[in-house]
Amino acid sequence: MNDSRPTILVTGIAGNLGQRLLPFLSEFRVVGVDLSAVPGRPDVEVHPLDLGTESSCVELVRLLQECGAEAVVHLAFVIDPLRTGVTDRKRMWQINVAGTGRVMEAIAQVNRHGGKIRRFVYPSSVAVYGPETKPLVDETSVLRAHTLHYAIQKAQTDDVVRFRAASLGRCSTYLLRPHIFAGASVENYLVNAIRGRAYGNGKMALRMRERGQRLPLLLPMGSAYPKKLFQFVHVDDMARLVNWLLHRPTAENTELLTMNVAGSGEPISIARCAEIAKARVLRLPSAWLCGRILRVMWNMGISSVPPDAFPYMCGSYTMNTERLQSLLGKDYPKVIQYSSEAALRDSFEEIEKGVATQAG
């Protein structure tokens, strides 16, 4: 049976954002690219393709031509080495940075030969700005990612997208820089650290999970650290934004829009984050000691938070989202439905329910 709906190709569709995005795409025929099927969605067409290999570019060109895609949403990115099993840094770079270049080259090739891919959406990250910034950085700020390989490779990929956007032909490129994803379905370094769950792959971590034991939130001594500010964006708001962009009229010529994305309202302090999560905060004499203990827990397979992530856990980086608000206009409250605090709260709903049950 022919499907007359416009076709969208989504890389990394089996990831968390891909799964949250799918329910919003009922008006489209969705073709996925991933090494895994989408859990619970056998109806979704998924093509196994390893973007870390040079040959994937040719295969992607063929797939884009065959399916007649009108838009590409590029979500494939190795974020957590432990969960994905991709621990080799060169392999990560091939998938993350070179893989993004391959996706964009495939789009350019298809459009040069009669294709009509008119939208390319890529989520970068707030991490590209670095772990410590001036308040409310805008999209013109210098990218100062360091230490954490995820952040460094996001910054490199951000460069790839900006430098190659003009080669895509008459295609609008949306380079999104979301702040930390939050929500009940989300697992990432910072949210996991605040949750205090032992997500490591060691035996001790397994025992701790079975017992419901939580790790403390490590924080250096000093009055400044609890006041460090964070923003969050609910993963469903991010999905709504991608869907909104897919419906936006396309430009007549090549267009590149770079936008910071965060929940509405004010940033929240790390002290408030700990309060929401009911987390036990362990204050230590120095940031160096916090990093050392985090490394020990990582080496023992207790924590899934890499030691290199610590500067991003105790830093302060907040973004100006006026450009996003201006673009969305009257649709802003329909798309960004969660404040930063509400997004984080949704990540800890189970914890709050458990506390309420114990109190009753």
N, C-alpha and C positions, 0 to 999 in steps of 0.2 A: 504494500500500500504506500503510495506516494505521500510524503509529508511536505506540505506547501509552506510550512513555517520557515522564516529565515534561520540560517544555521550559524551557531556559535561554537568555536573550538575552545575548550578549556584545558590547559595543561595543569597537572597536579590536582586533578578533579577529586581524587580520593582523600585529599587532605581535609583538615577541619574547615577552612574557609570554603573550599570547593563543595563540601557536603552541605554547608549552611547556605551556599549560593543557589544550589539546585532548585529548591522550592520556589524561588523567585523567577525562575526562567521558563515558566510554563508556556510563554508565548513564542519560545524559540525551540528549534531542534538542537539538542546539545550533543556534541561529539567530544568525548573526553580523551585525553592522553595521560597515561599514568602506568606505572608498573604494577599497580594493584587495582582490583575492581572496587567500585564504590560499595561500601558495606550496606547491606539491606536494599540495594537498588540494582537488581539484575536487569532492569529495563534500560539502564543507561549504557549507551554504546561507548566502550572504552578500548582504545588501541594501545597495547603495550609498546612504549617507545622510550629508549634510554637517551635523554638529551645530553648525557655526558660523553657520547660518542660522536665522532665527526659525521658518520653516515646518517645520523638522525636527521640532519638538515635535508638531505635528499628525500628521505622517507616522509618528512613533514611536508615538503613541497607537494609530493604526490597526494598525501592525505587532504591537504587544503584544497587542491584542485578537484579531487574526486567529490568531496563533500560540499564544495561551493560555499565555503565559510565567508560570512560577511563581517565577522569580528573575531578577535582572538583575545582571550583573557589568560594571561600567563601567570599561573600561581605556583608552578613547580619550583621548589627551592628547598635545599637541605638546611633545616633550621637546627634540629636536635640530632646530633650524631648517634647518640645512644638508641633513640627510638627508631631511627631509619636504618641503623647498621652501617652507615657510611661514615667511617671514622678517619679515613685517609684524607688529609687536607687537600692534596692535589686532585683527588677524585671529587671532593666537594667543589673545588674551583671549576673543574670541568663541567659539572652539572649546573652550578649556580651562575657563574659569570660567562663562561664560553657557551653554555647551554642557552642563555638568554640571547647571546649574539646569534646563535643558530636559528632560534625562533624568529628573530627579526629579519635575518637574511632570507629565511623561507618566505616570510610575508612579502618582502621586497621582490623576490623572484616571481612569486605568483602574480603580484600586481603588475609587474613589468610585462607579463605575458597574458594580459586580459582579465586577471582576477579582480574581484571587487571587495577586497577586505578594507573596510572603511573605519574600523575602530581597533585599537590595540590598547589593552589595559594591563598595567603592571604595578603591583603593590611593592614599593620599596619599603623603607622603615624609618622611624624616628631615629634609630640607632646610627644612621649615617651622619648625624650632626655631632656625634660624640657623647660621652657620658656626663659632661658638665658644660652647660651653655648659659649664655645670658638669658634672662626671662623672655619667653615668647619669640623664639627665632622664627623668621619668615623663610619663604622658599628660596630667597637669594643668598641665604647664609652659607658660609663655607662649610664643606663636609669635613669633619674632623674625627671620623671613626678610628678607633685604635684598640689594641689589646685583644678584643673578642673577634674571632675569625668570622662569625656570622655577621657582625657589624661591618667589618672591613670588606667582606665580599658583597654585602648589600650596597656599600658605597661604590665599589667598583662596578657593580651591575647598574646602579643608578647612572653612572657615567656612560656605560654602554648604551642605555636607552636614550639618554639625551643626545649623544653624539650620532646615533644611527637613526633617530626619528625622521630626519629629512629624507632618508633613503627609501622610505616605505611608500612613496607615491602619495596619492590623494587619500591619506589615512590619518585620522585624528589619534594622537598618542596621549594617553592619560597616565602620567607618572604620579602615583599616589604615595605619600609618606605617612602612613598611619602610625599613631602612637601604640602603646602596648595593647595587644588584643586582650579582651576580658570576656567573661561569660561562662556559664556552667559547663560548656563543652570544651573550653580552652585549656590547653596545657602549654606553658612557656616558662622561660627561666624565672622571670620575676614573680609571676602568679604562683608558680610552684614553690618558690622560696617563701612567699608569704603564707601559702597553704601549710608549709612545713611537712609535707608528705615525703617520705623516703622513696623517691622514684628511681633510685639507683638499681642496678641489676645484680647486686651482691646478695648473699644469703642473709646478712644482717638487715638489709633493707626490706627483704621479704618478711622477716620476722616482725619488724617494726610495723609494717603495713597490716599484718595479720592481727597485731595487738592494738592497732589504732593509735600508735605512738606518733607524735609530731616532733619534727626538728625545730629548734628555736630559730628565730630570725636574727641573724648576726648583724650587729651594728656597732661601729666604733664609739668610744666615749666622746663627749663634747656636745654642746647644746645645739650645734648647727645640723647634725645629722638627722635627728627626728623631724626637722623642719624642711628637709629636702622635698621638693615637689615633683609629683608625677601627674600625667594625664593618662587616661585609658580610652579605648574605643571598643564598644561592644561588637563582637564578630558579626552579629546580625545587622548592625548598622552599616558595617563595611560591605556586607552582601547587598544591602539595600542601595548603597551608593554605587556599587558596580552595576547593578541592574538599572539604576537611573541613568548612568552614563551610556549604557547600551541603547537606551531609548532616545538619547539626546541627538538632535539633528547634526549631521556631519558637516564639516567645513568644506568649502570648494577646493581648498588647497591643503597642503600638509600643515598640521596643527599640533603643537606640543603644549600640553597644559600640565604643570607640576603643582600639586596641591598637598598641603599638610592636612591630616585628618585626625581629629580627636573628638571625644565626647563633648557635649555641651557643658556649660557651667565652668566653675573654677577648678584649677588643679587641686589635688589633695596631697597632704603631707604624708610622709612615710609612717609617722606616728598614727595618723588616721587610718592608713591602710592596715596597720597591725591591729588597731582597735576593731575594724570591720571584720577582720579575719579571726579575731579572738586568738591572735598569735602571741606566743611567749617571746619577748625580745631579750636577747642576751647581749649586754653591752661589754665590749672588750676594749683594752687599753689603746689599740691602734687599728687602723685599716689594714696594716701589714699582717697583724695577727689574725684578723678576720679572714683575710685571704689565705693564710696558711692553714687554718682550720678547715676552710672550705675545700682546700686542695686535699687534705687528709680524708675528708668524707667522700670526695670524688674518687680518690685512689682506692678506698676501701669498698667502693660500689654502694655507698649509702645514699649519696645525693646525686641527682642528675644535673645539677647546676655546675657547669664548668667553672673552675677558679678564675679564668679570664673574664668571666661575666661580672665579677664583683664590682668593678668600677661603675658599671651600669646599674647595679643594685643599690649603691649608696650615693650616686650622683644626683644631679637635678637637671632635667632637660624638658623644657616646656615649649610649645609651639603656638604661633599665631595662626588661626584658622579663618581669618577674614576672607581670604580668596575663595575658600570652599563655601562659606556662607553666602558670599556674593553670587557665586555660580548657581547654587541651589535656589536662592531667592526664597519665594514663598513655600517651596518644597522642603526647605531645610528641616523644620520640625517633623516632617513626615519621614525623612530619611534618617536623620540623627535623632533617634528617639530616646537615647540614654545619655545622661550626664556621665562624666568620668566616674563619679562616686557610685551612681546606680549601676554602671557597667561592672565595676569591681564587686559591688554587693552581690550581683548575680553569680559571680564566681564562687561565692561562699554560702549560697543558699542552704546547702546540705548541712554545713557546720552550724549555721544559725538555728536550723530546725532541730539539730541534735542537742544544742544547748537548751533550747526551749523545752524539749522533751524531758531532759534531765531535771530541769527546774520544776516541771510539773510533777 
